[in-house]
Amino acid sequence: MLHSRKSNEKDEQKYIFKPDTSSTPIFGSTESDVVLPRTTLRKEPMDPKIAYQLVSDEIMHDGNPRYNLCTFVQTYMEPEAQKIMADTMATNAIDKAEYPQTTEVEKRCVDIIADLWNAPKDQEYMGTSTVGSSEACMLGGMAMKFRWRKRAEALGIDTKTRKPNLIISAGYQVVWEKFCVYWDVEMRTVPMTDMNNLTMDAKAAVALCDEYTIGIVPIMGITYTGTFDDVVALDKEVENYNKTAKLSVPIHVDAASGGLYLPFVNPELLWDFRLKNVVSISTSGHKYGLVYPGIGWVLWRDKEYLPEELIFKVAYLGAFEPTFQINFSRSGSQIWAQYYNFVRWGFEGYKAVHERTRDVGLFLTQGLREMGDFEILNEGKNIPIVCWKLKDGLDKKWDLYDLSDRMRYNGWQVAAYPLPDNFSNVSIMRIVVRADQSMEQMSLVLKDMKAAMDDLDKAHIVQHKPQLDENGKRIPAGFTH
Ligand SMILES: *Cc1c(COP(=O)(O)O)cnc(C)c1O
């Protein structure tokens, strides 16, 4: 977190060092008699057993991640996977010479993903692991920007005084806004126009293109609702546009959640490298790739789409392995964990987990429908992301934000938040069903939600005043992504 603090707010640490003996109980120790350091280090070290207890007690206040119904990110891995991760925690993924097998395993993962995404056999795909989809999207965006600039300059287009642009639906994930701010690119958003089909309109997207367009980004699993952009329609529109365009426009698919789900559950759906104008795809290994947070992947269909000047070969690590990454050192354990999952489950294993997760999503949808007050916006058939709103015209003294608060009483975290343009006056709730949520757990969610709604119906006073921003729009509690 980006933390700031006024320098005069120092905590007073009154700590008198009085050594404990080996028989002193942890909670009888002098260390447990004072608060833990806030702004300055303690002078003396502490026994590891005591330190472990006191620090791990702090973790308690984060709650149990498995109660988190809003996150896309994996919250359970098998003990064997955890062991692989612990065994490889000390490896550094960037150190290609020191850890050649980590490098080899990363390559195998790229090959496996290229196969899942139908990379054309007659082209030379390239790919890399990243920290997550955010870094993967940044790399995809940078490749498009650099490639655009080179081609634009060759045609004599003024690239110095005018900004390039990127086209994406208004339901973009925040990383694309970051990309545009950090790399000085104009973001052109396509508003969603149909409440029953919250996706990017392909014609409207292509209508925004000009010779300054670095690319168009459809999303396979829009963060807000889980819906898919129609990449087939977009590919067709782009194909037409490119026939007469001064500068052709490529497609980068942000498949953060769909990329490692669809190849197993719906391999017939066309969205990947089978579509001619899709030049790069990014995904999160830690979403439906089922690895703990800290891994993503990005692939280009051919080396033509990854400008050479972005690739670095560093000599001081002892090997001339090419790299394209924003950060340098990071642990190799997430790469190993991804490979473990691939080895452990194979195609049928992933398919079984994902299909069962989808069944749980459909069960959730069914339960929500039976409650009668909700309109389902995504029932979770395509990908197990279920979202809903309160039906119009209900006479309720409470809203989804109050329901979200009430669900916390039972530990569940389920976010309520407003939709993007043009529907920012509509608030919805979303549950991202994950592999570790069984039918049993979801039945408990439904039971607790029903009880929470009955409680709210009976309550005389609504829990809190809604927080509004300067435009009078409701500020969501909790996070949405
Ligand atoms: C989650 C998500 C991201 C960001 O991914 P991280 O892996 O969390 O960095 C980007 N785009 C979409 C559509 C997402 O759902």
The ligand as an SDF file (V2000), in Angstrom:
LIG
                    3D

 15 15  0  0  0  0  0  0  0  0999 V2000
   -8.3050   -9.2090  -12.6050 C   0  0  0  0  0  0  0  0  0  0  0  0
   -8.2780   -8.5130  -13.8950 C   0  0  0  0  0  0  0  0  0  0  0  0
   -7.1550   -7.7760  -14.2840 C   0  0  0  0  0  0  0  0  0  0  0  0
   -5.9760   -7.5550  -13.3800 C   0  0  0  0  0  0  0  0  0  0  0  0
   -5.4130   -8.7710  -13.0750 O   0  0  0  0  0  0  0  0  0  0  0  0
   -4.4100   -9.0730  -11.8640 P   0  0  0  0  0  0  0  0  0  0  0  0
   -4.0350  -10.4680  -12.1670 O   0  0  0  0  0  0  0  0  0  0  0  0
   -5.1990   -8.9090  -10.6230 O   0  0  0  0  0  0  0  0  0  0  0  0
   -3.2660   -8.1200  -11.9670 O   0  0  0  0  0  0  0  0  0  0  0  0
   -7.1520   -7.2090  -15.5480 C   0  0  0  0  0  0  0  0  0  0  0  0
   -8.2110   -7.3510  -16.3620 N   0  0  0  0  0  0  0  0  0  0  0  0
   -9.3290   -8.0410  -16.0150 C   0  0  0  0  0  0  0  0  0  0  0  0
  -10.4590   -8.1590  -16.9790 C   0  0  0  0  0  0  0  0  0  0  0  0
   -9.4040   -8.6370  -14.7610 C   0  0  0  0  0  0  0  0  0  0  0  0
  -10.4950   -9.3260  -14.4060 O   0  0  0  0  0  0  0  0  0  0  0  0
  1  2  1  0
  2  3  1  0
  2 14  2  0
  3  4  1  0
  3 10  2  0
  4  5  1  0
  5  6  1  0
  6  7  2  0
  6  8  1  0
  6  9  1  0
 10 11  1  0
 11 12  2  0
 12 13  1  0
 12 14  1  0
 14 15  1  0
M  END
$$$$
